[in-house]
Amino acid sequence: MRKYVICLLTMLCTVWTTMAGAAPQVDETIFKWVQSSSRCDYFFNVQQISYGKNDEDQFDYDMVIVPVLKVYDDLMIHDVFTKRRWNGNSVEGFDNLVGAAEYYVINTKDKTVYFQEQDYLDSTWSTLAVNKPDQSIEIANLSEKSFDYKFYSRIIDYALRNRVKLALRSNGTISDELLAQMQLEQDEYRLQNKEYDSRDNEELSEADAARVKAALEAQEKAKKDKKRAKEDDDD
């Protein structure tokens, strides 16, 4: 697998307010809830999801970097504790385990997930242990009924619905021509795919919206000028 330039985006303590030993409260203006299984709740960070760079240090607009959060129930906490003790790993502090932060790199085009890192977290927002799975997952190989399939698919759907916002967040110097192209692709995707909830289609800031509008108008003008020039040549 190609190595991508990844910057793991650290989650701040303001995201998750909690008291020691208490159930964590997740700030859902930062983390979007996707689903709950019998073992944990699944969230991904909508304020830090962004595009990554390839080996040539160029932005890859099919490659999404996304931090996620999983909040465990008591059964999952017990399973993690038992498995670590069985494997001879340290369980110090795991009596206060509440969940894990995980970091993925997802190719939205070929539907591949690179599971890069997993940080077990306690209720004081401290990292108890870090795993480096270095694992690639082909979404097509998962059951469509599986929680992982649904989770990865929702992240990809969000990224495709909000291509322009992610592009501007990732690369402030992106060309207007590419912005216009991405806006058209985003509009087409939203038209063809119904959102899961009304908050999935996010709006741009006033300044960003004005820039995209100008880019689209410039693109349309360029097309008209090209057409007019061709007609003049034909005459």
Summary of the structure (lengths in Angstrom):
residues: 235
radius of gyration: 21.2
end to end distance: 53.8
largest distance: 82.4
contacts: 652
relative contact order: 0.12
helix: 39%
strand: 28%
